[in-house]
Each structure stands twice: as structure tokens, then as C-alpha cells.
Amino acid sequence: MDSIFIKSSTRFNIASNGKQFTALAILTLMNQKKLKLDDDIRKWFPTIYPTIKENITVQSLLNHSSGIRDCYDLWSLQGYTWWEKSFDNKDVLALIEKQVDLNFKPNTKYLYSNTNYILLALIVEKVAKKTFADYTKELFLQLKMPNTSFESNYTKISGQIARAYFNFGSWTTYNWIWNVVGDGTIFSTLEDQIQWEKLVQGKGSTTFKREIIAQSQQVILNSNFKNYGYGLEFGKYKELDYTFHEGATGAWKATTIRFPDKKTAMITLTNTGKSIPYNQTRQMADVILNLQPTKTYFVTKPTSIGNYISEDDILGTYLTENDFAFTFEKRDGKIYLKRVGRNDVELEREAANIFHQKFDTAFKQEFTTNTNGKTQVTAYYTNHAPYSLTKVDEIEKDVDFNSINGNYLNSETNTSITIKHLDAKNYEITLQNDYKAVGLLVATYKMIVDFYTIEFINGGLFLNGDRIKQVLYTKQ
């Protein structure tokens, strides 16, 4: 295949950055009074979640408070590598129709889920009575973004496409065979993205209603969740208010950040797995807006030295509310920190209650006692704000480690988990396609397995992942 230089008219898959346009399509239908934010989505999908009594609203899809599980995490649980398939939106709906429970009660929490925006795309189709791709194509023409489109048929994508490449010793591309739209699968050019930023700032030419564009840039009115609105995240970057979104589909990545008070936006589109536009785009903001290094904006080390804590007293497992774990172990007289997906690191004492990584002293761990009398550890580093984890209770001395052995089944996904005790707190876990992993029992009723946590209940277990929670497995 001949190489072609990227131009401003080259089309990139901007992935989840397309969510803002799915939300824009919903806003146009709201403007036409064809739907409302408080409409229960079962108005259009009467077969889903028949036992859930609470309303699951359009608004809860928009701001990720619906509790609906992420389809990609569900497929992963089933053993699918999603990009090797040609699933479409109907496949997503079929998957959700099999779900009985939610991650949590609607409108009580925020948890990002791609399924929300796929369902929004399906709602657009039902209300507008045309395909989502066709409806948004008309929208993009009004916005004067002619080379931007959601692509629900991978065989018909037109234009010069920046193919995605990874580098595993040599540069490798791959075939794109994905047809799910709404959460992503949107191809656009730098020219079109700049046109959109002009419109967001009230400039540029368009036949589209500017008041709808302005509304799309605001937090949803009366929403309890101020961090996410119409396909946009809201927050602060180095004390400046900004809106932003990231997109990643394989090696295709895209970042958009906007500083409304500065009337400045920055966009990065890339087709290489070696690039990290999240960091690069913010580095551009540092230069253009003359912002100081990150460490001046948040605490990067403990502010004082606390009470002495012995090495033996820090040993054990600590969890965040989302079950991210630190485990401290003592081996050959040395203290090690274990984290899922990372190499173990050796620690050294820095002060009475402060340790640091031996070969990266900027990574510090401060041990204190929280308001509930539990030991907690707070982690500090130069490129993130401090975060804390709480020590879990020791496993009961008389626990029968073999009592949780067995096969467990989830009917919603037709998947099974087999658990077999190995030794001490370690278990062999077999998931779909005979994938095997080691599970670590961190408390009498809790186990960590790769990027999942398992909570044992009478007669079964709950499996929790990044974007799927409380998936019930019953013991066979």
C-alpha cells in the first residue's frame, strides 16, 4: 500500500468525541418538541428492564447516570475482542434486552457507559423515522461540516482515511469492520473540526440554530451531575474552567479541550498507537496560555509528618471506593507495593508515616487513620492529585478457603466463572474461552481478579468491572 501524506481534509475516526454530536441530534428533536429530557426510554424500548421500577430517562443517558452497563465491557466478559466483530446498534440493543439489572439505581450515580449514547442514537432513529447516519448527515451539512459523518456501514466509508497504525516492532495497520454508531464511529477532518469550534464560539457560517449549539455547551439544567452534559465533560485544568472530551478507538485517538473564558480551543487527531493526545493537547494549552507546571496546582507530597507506623502495621490490602487496590507485602525484609497490571515496586521509609518508591522518590505513600478509625494510605506523585485507599479487614482466621470453589453462572451474559483454591489467599479463576487468571482474596468476602473484583454473597457472587457493576453469578 502506498503512503499518502495527511492533509487537513484527511478523515480520522474521532471516536467518543462524536458523543457531542449525538447529543446535538437529541437537542434538535427536543427543540422540535418530539422528545423531552424526562421521557422514560422504555417509551421506545418497551422490552428492556421490565423489573426496574425507577424511570430511566433520556437525561440519564446523556449524563451517564442511567446505570446501564457498558456494552464493550459486557462483550469483553463474554470473551469477545470487539474490534474483530461487525456488531451494529441492533446487536447492542439485543445485548441490553438480556440484562435484568443495572449498575446502580438510575439517577443516583455517574458512571460513563458507551451504551447510553448508542441507545440515544437508536432513539433518534425512532423519533426522526430515519437512520441515525442519515439524520446526522443532514445535521452536519447544516453545520457546514461536509466531510463528517457517523458510519454505520464500514464497507461504504468514503474519502481519504488516515488508517490506524500500531507499532509492535514494525508498523501494522488493521481492517476496520465496526458498525456501531452514536458512541463513536464518526469520521471527520481537521477542517470540519475547526469549523465546529468556530460555531461553538458563535462564529462561522451555518444554517443550524445557534441557540441549540449554545445549549449543547452547557451543563444540563437542574442536573445533579455537573461533570458531564451533552456529550461533554466539565472541569478545571490548572484552575481554569474548561470543557473537554477524549476519544480512542484502537490506534485512532482524538482530544478536544475548550477554555470558554479564553475563547480558545485545541484539537488533536491521530492515527498512531504511539501518540497520547490527552497529554499532548494539554501541553499545547500550557504553552499557548502560559500555564505553569502541573505540580504548582495540586499537592504532590504530604504537608507534614504524622505518627510513626511500623512496617508490619502497613502490610495488607487497601482499596478505593472503586476497588482500585494497593497491596503491601514484606519479602526478605523489604517492603513491596503490588498493583494489578504493574510490576511490584520496592519501598523505603522516608519519615515516621511516609514511604516512597526506592527508584522514584517522587511517588510517596502517607499512612494515616481516617475518621472511622481505619488505616488509610494516600498516594502522591508529580502528575496527579493525591488519592486515598482504605485498608480492608483481615480475613477471618477460621475461613474455609475451599468453600467458594465451584462454577458460577450469569444468565444475562451466558458466562461462567470457575474458582479453584490454589494456596493461601490465591485462587485459579477461569473465565470465558478458558481464560485463566489468579484471584487474590483480599477480605473474607472480596477477591481481586485482574481488573475485576468479586464480592461473595449467599449462593453466589457479584462481579464488578470498570463500567459494569453488580453482575450476579449464581453457584451451580
C-alpha positions, 0 to 999 in steps of 0.5 A: 500500500502506498503512503499518502501524506495527511492533509487537513481534509484527511478523515480520522475516526474521532471516536467518543468525541462524536458523543457531542454530536449525538447529543446535538441530534437529541437537542434538535428533536427536543427543540422540535418538541418530539422528545423531552429530557424526562421521557422514560426510554422504555417509551421506545424500548418497551422490552428492556428492564421490565423489573426496574421500577425507577424511570430511566430517562433520556437525561440519564443517558446523556449524563451517564447516570442511567446505570446501564452497563457498558456494552464493550465491557459486557462483550469483553466478559463474554470473551469477545475482542470487539474490534474483530466483530461487525456488531451494529446498534441492533446487536447492542440493543439485543445485548441490553434486552438480556440484562435484568439489572443495572449498575446502580439505581438510575439517577443516583450515580455517574458512571460513563457507559458507551451504551447510553449514547448508542441507545440515544442514537437508536432513539433518534432513529425512532423519533426522526423515522430515519437512520441515525447516519442519515439524520446526522448527515443532514445535521452536519451539512447544516453545520457546514461540516461536509466531510463528517459523518457517523458510519454505520456501514464500514464497507461504504466509508468514503474519502481519504482515511488516515488508517490506524497504525500500531507499532509492535516492532514494525508498523501494522495497520488493521481492517476496520469492520465496526458498525456501531454508531452514536458512541463513536464511529464518526469520521471527520477532518481537521477542517470540519473540526475547526469549523465546529469550534468556530460555531461553538464560539458563535462564529462561522457560517451555518444554517443550524440554530445557534441557540441549540449549539449554545445549549449543547455547551452547557451543563444540563439544567437542574442536573445533579451531575455537573461533570458531564452534559451533552456529550461533554465533560466539565472541569478545571485544568490548572484552575481554569474552567474548561470543557473537554472530551477524549476519544480512542478507538484502537490506534485512532485517538482524538482530544478536544479541550475548550477554555470558554473564558479564553475563547480558545480551543485545541484539537488533536487527531491521530492515527498512531498507537504511539501518540497520547493526545490527552497529554499532548493537547494539554501541553499545547494549552500550557504553552499557548496560555502560559500555564505553569507546571502541573505540580504548582496546582495540586499537592504532590507530597504530604504537608507534614509528618504524622505518627510513626507506623511500623512496617508490619502495621502497613502490610495488607490490602487497601482499596478505593471506593472503586476497588482500585487496590494497593497491596503491601507485602514484606519479602526478605525484609523489604517492603513491596507495593503490588498493583494489578497490571504493574510490576511490584515496586520496592519501598523505603521509609522516608519519615515516621508515616511516609514511604516512597518508591526506592527508584522514584522518590517522587511517588510517596505513600502517607499512612494515616487513620481516617475518621472511622478509625481505619488505616488509610494510605494516600498516594502522591506523585508529580502528575496527579492529585493525591488519592486515598485507599482504605485498608480492608479487614483481615480475613477471618482466621477460621475461613474455609478457603475451599468453600467458594470453589465451584462454577458460577453462572450469569444468565444475562451474559451466558458466562461462567466463572470457575474458582479453584483454591490454589494456596493461601489467599490465591485462587485459579479463576477461569473465565470465558474461552478458558481464560485463566487468571489468579484471584487474590482474596483480599477480605473474607468476602472480596477477591481481586481478579485482574481488573475485576473484583468479586464480592461473595454473597449467599449462593453466589457472587457479584462481579464488578468491572470498570463500567459494569457493576453488580453482575450476579453469578449464581453457584451451580 
